[in-house]
Amino acid sequence: MRQPVAPRRVAPLGTRHDRRGFSCGSEPLDRYLQQQARQDAEKRVAVPFVLVEPPATKVLGYYTLSASVITADALPAELAKKLPRYPQLSVSLVGRLAVDQTQKGKGLGEFLLMDALHRCLDAAAEIAAMASSRQ
């Protein structure tokens, strides 16, 4: 018999979240979550979102969202001709995305990416952003 899957929750990074043991195998991504993410959130540079399985607070994965711009000439010509001729266009940036090594192979990266894209789409309904981009 299959074990029930614990409910997962994606939420903005808070002080209650346990980031210390997070390890995705990429030292810069680990260091960002452990040392920089809260500062970016407080300074409103990026919003880190974390994946947890309540009531546990251990971070299983995370991504960051921030506002950004792209230049119109960076777009494929076919897409650019359908848009207003502004020199820059606003986008939502998925800046970082990582899953703890203990959770690899469970589809959490895809889950986090879809959550990020849904948040961007929801935000674009109220604050203009023509696309979501990945750094």
C-alpha positions as CSV (number, residue, x, y, z in Angstrom):
1,M,0.0,0.0,0.0
2,R,1.3,3.5,-0.9
3,Q,2.1,5.8,1.9
4,P,0.1,9.1,2.0
5,V,2.1,12.1,0.9
6,A,2.6,14.7,3.6
7,P,1.0,18.0,2.7
8,R,3.6,20.4,1.4
9,R,3.4,24.2,1.7
10,V,5.2,27.0,-0.1
11,A,5.4,30.2,1.8
12,P,7.6,33.3,2.0
13,L,10.8,32.7,4.0
14,G,10.2,33.5,7.7
15,T,12.3,33.4,10.8
16,R,10.6,30.1,11.8
17,H,12.0,28.2,8.8
18,D,15.0,26.0,9.4
19,R,17.6,26.8,6.7
20,R,20.7,25.5,8.5
21,G,20.8,22.0,7.1
22,F,19.7,22.8,3.6
23,S,22.1,21.3,1.0
24,C,21.3,21.1,-2.7
25,G,24.8,20.3,-3.9
26,S,25.5,23.8,-5.1
27,E,27.5,25.8,-2.6
28,P,26.4,29.2,-3.9
29,L,22.7,28.2,-3.7
30,D,23.2,26.7,-0.2
31,R,25.0,29.8,1.0
32,Y,22.4,32.1,-0.4
33,L,19.6,30.5,1.5
34,Q,21.5,30.2,4.7
35,Q,23.2,33.6,4.7
36,Q,21.6,36.0,2.3
37,A,18.0,35.2,1.6
38,R,16.5,36.9,4.8
39,Q,18.5,40.1,4.1
40,D,17.2,40.2,0.5
41,A,13.7,39.8,1.8
42,E,14.1,42.5,4.4
43,K,15.6,44.9,1.8
44,R,12.8,43.9,-0.7
45,V,15.4,42.9,-3.3
46,A,13.9,39.5,-3.8
47,V,11.2,37.4,-2.2
48,P,12.4,33.9,-1.2
49,F,9.7,31.2,-1.1
50,V,10.4,28.0,0.8
51,L,8.9,24.5,0.6
52,V,8.2,22.8,3.9
53,E,6.1,19.8,5.1
54,P,4.2,21.2,8.1
55,P,4.5,21.0,11.0
56,A,8.2,20.5,10.2
57,T,10.0,23.8,9.4
58,K,13.0,22.3,7.6
59,V,13.4,23.9,4.2
60,L,13.1,21.2,1.4
61,G,13.5,23.6,-1.5
62,Y,13.2,27.2,-2.4
63,Y,13.0,29.8,-5.1
64,T,13.2,33.6,-5.3
65,L,11.1,36.1,-7.2
66,S,11.9,39.7,-8.1
67,A,10.8,42.3,-10.5
68,S,13.1,42.9,-13.5
69,V,13.2,44.3,-17.0
70,I,14.4,43.0,-20.3
71,T,15.3,45.0,-23.4
72,A,13.0,44.6,-26.3
73,D,15.9,43.7,-28.6
74,A,16.6,40.6,-26.3
75,L,13.3,39.1,-27.4
76,P,12.8,36.9,-30.5
77,A,11.7,39.1,-33.4
78,E,8.4,37.3,-33.8
79,L,7.4,38.1,-30.2
80,A,8.8,41.6,-30.2
81,K,6.7,42.7,-33.2
82,K,3.5,41.8,-31.2
83,L,4.4,44.1,-28.3
84,P,4.5,47.8,-27.9
85,R,7.7,49.4,-29.0
86,Y,9.0,50.2,-25.5
87,P,12.8,50.0,-25.1
88,Q,12.3,47.9,-21.8
89,L,9.6,45.6,-20.7
90,S,8.8,44.5,-17.1
91,V,9.1,40.8,-16.2
92,S,9.1,38.6,-13.1
93,L,12.4,37.0,-12.5
94,V,12.8,33.5,-11.0
95,G,16.3,34.2,-9.7
96,R,17.2,31.0,-7.8
97,L,15.6,27.6,-7.5
98,A,17.0,24.7,-5.5
99,V,15.9,21.4,-3.9
100,D,17.6,19.7,-0.9
101,Q,19.6,16.7,-2.0
102,T,17.4,14.5,0.3
103,Q,14.4,15.3,-1.8
104,K,15.9,14.9,-5.3
105,G,13.9,12.8,-7.8
106,K,10.5,13.5,-6.1
107,G,9.4,16.2,-8.6
108,L,9.9,19.1,-6.2
109,G,11.9,21.2,-8.6
110,E,9.0,21.1,-11.1
111,F,6.5,21.7,-8.2
112,L,8.5,24.8,-7.1
113,L,8.8,26.1,-10.7
114,M,5.1,25.7,-11.3
115,D,4.3,27.5,-8.0
116,A,6.6,30.3,-9.0
117,L,5.0,30.7,-12.4
118,H,1.5,30.7,-10.9
119,R,2.6,33.4,-8.4
120,C,4.0,35.5,-11.3
121,L,0.8,35.0,-13.3
122,D,-1.4,36.1,-10.4
123,A,0.8,39.1,-9.8
124,A,0.8,40.1,-13.5
125,A,-3.0,40.4,-13.2
126,E,-2.5,43.4,-10.9
127,I,1.0,44.6,-11.7
128,A,2.0,44.5,-15.3
129,A,4.7,42.0,-16.2
130,M,4.7,40.5,-19.7
131,A,6.7,37.4,-18.9
132,S,8.5,35.4,-16.3
133,S,12.2,34.8,-16.9
134,R,14.8,32.5,-15.4
135,Q,18.2,34.0,-14.6
